[in-house]
Amino acid sequence: MSGASIEQTLDLWAAELGAVKAQIQPLFNHASVAASAGAFLDGVLGPERRKTGWMRAEAAGDPGPWRQQAVLGRSRWDAEALRDLVRDYALETLAAPDAMLVIDETGFLKQGSSSCGVQRQYTGSAGKITNCQIGVFAAYVSAKGHAFIDRRLYLPKSWSGQPDRRCAAHVPDDIHFATKPAIAVAMIERALNAGVAFAWVAADSIYGVGEVEKVLRQAGKGYVLGVTGTHPFWSWGKAPVVGTAEEIAQRLPATAWAGLSAGDGTKGPRLYDWAYLELADLDAEEVGCPVLGTWTRGLLIRRSLSDASLAYFTTWCPTGTPLDVLVGVEGRRWAIEDAFETAKTELGLDHNETRSWHGWHRHVSLVMLAFALLAVIRHQANTSLPPPKSAPSTPGQRWSAGPSRRPPSGRPVSAAPDRAGARYRMVRLATMPSGHGTTGPPQANPATVMLGPALN
C-alpha cells in the first residue's frame, strides 16, 4: 500500500501551504492584507481550539486582533473571487468525471440579533429551532477526496423588509431573499458554467424539489435527492404507480426489498433494505437533456434494519443504472457531514465573530481554502510512494543496541532537532463518517494530515 512518511508529509505540508499563500496574494490590494490572510490560514490550521481573532493574532505574534479583524472587515477584497479560487484549487487534485456535488446546509449558533441573517430557525446542527445563521454549501466529492467549493449565507425573508438592519450588516443592494433550493440552483449553475466535472448530485429533502430537478435534467446530470413521505409520485409507460412516497412504500411486497450497504461506517458496512421503482423512461430530447439516450425517473426508498424507519429519494439516471450505483450515490452524501464536522471542530468554521454579510463570506471562504488544502495534502500523501526501508548496518543487530539507547559511556544521546522547536498534532482527515447517522464509502489507506505546529 502506498503512503507518505511523516517526513514526506511535512514536506508536502510546507510546500502546499506556501503555494496556497502565493496563489491568494493577487486577490488583495496590499501586501499587508495578503499577509494577514496568510496568518488567518496559519491560525485556523493551528492547535488553538477556538479560532477567534485574538487567538489567531496571538499565533501570528500580533499584539492585538486588529489585523485579523481587518482582513474580514474593513479591507477591500472580493470573497467571491476567493470562492472561485478555492473551487479551482480543489479541482486540480480532486476532479473526476464520475464525481458528485453534495448540497447541504449547516447552522451557526448566535446570540443577539445583529449578525447578518440571524433569526430563530431550525438547524440540524442543534436539532431544534434556535437563534442562528444558516449557510448553504456545495461540496465536491470524488474517490480522491472531498472539499467545499461553494457557499452562501441564507438571508431569511424577515430581513428583506428591514432596510436599517440590512444596512447595519452591510448586505449588498442586489442581494434579495432566495429560498434554499434557489440558492442550490445558483450553485449548480455556477459549477456548470465553470466546467466542473461531475456526474451526480445528492441532497436532503429540503432540495428535492422541481426547480433543482429541472436544472439537473437539462444539464444531463443524475441525481438522488431526498424528499418527504408526502411527496407525490406517479408512473407512466410502466406498471401503474401513484400516491405519496409513504403510501407507495407501504404497498410494496417483501420481494421488492434488497439488503445493500450504503458504505462503511465506524462499525463496518451500513446495511439497509432498499427498494427502487422505475417510474418512467424518457428520451433525453423530451426534457432538453444534452446527453442523448433514455433516462429513467424513479423512487428510491431506504428502510432501517433497526426500527424500520423509511427515507425517500427522487432519482434521475441513465436507463439501466443498477440499484447499487444509486445506493452508492446516496451513501456518499455523508462526505459533506464529515466536512462540516471537521471544518467546525478543527478549522473554526463556526468561530466567525463578524456580523456583516461580507465578513461571513470572507471567514467561511478562508476556512474552505484551509479545508481544501488538507484534502489536497491527504490525496498527495496517499498517492506518494513510501520511502525505501534501509537495511541495518550490522546484520542481526538488536534494536536495543541502536542509537536510541543510552551509550555505554553513560552520556545521553541528544534528541534529533524538532522542526521549529514544536510538535505537530495529527488529524486523520475524512476517514470515517461523522456521528450523525450518515454513511460513506470505504476509504483505503487514509493519510494522517498535520495540523500545527503546536507548542510543547
Secondary structure, 3 states (H helix, E strand, C coil): CCCCCHHHHHHHHHHHHHHHHHHHHHHCCCHHHHHHHHHHHHHHHCCCCCCCHHHHHHHHCCCCCHHHHHHHCCCCCCHHHHHHHHHHHHHHHHCCCCCEEEEEEEEEECCCCCCCCCEEEEECCCCEEEEEEEEEEEEEEECCEEEEEEEEECCCHHHHCCHHHHHHCCCCCCCCCCCHHHHHHHHHHHHHHCCCCCCEEEECHHHCCHHHHHHHHHHCCEEEEEECCCCEEECCCCCCCEEEHHHHHHCCCHHHCEEEEEEEECCEEEEEEEEEEEEEEEEHHHHCCCCCCEEEEEEEEEEECCCCCEEEEEEEEECCCCHHHHHHHHHCCHHHHHHHHHHHHHHCCCCCCCCCHHHHHHHHHHHHHHHHHHHHHHHHHHHCCCCCCCCCCCCCCCHHHCCCCCCCCCCCCCCCCCHHHCEEEEEECCCCCCCCCCCCCCCCCCCEEEEEEECC
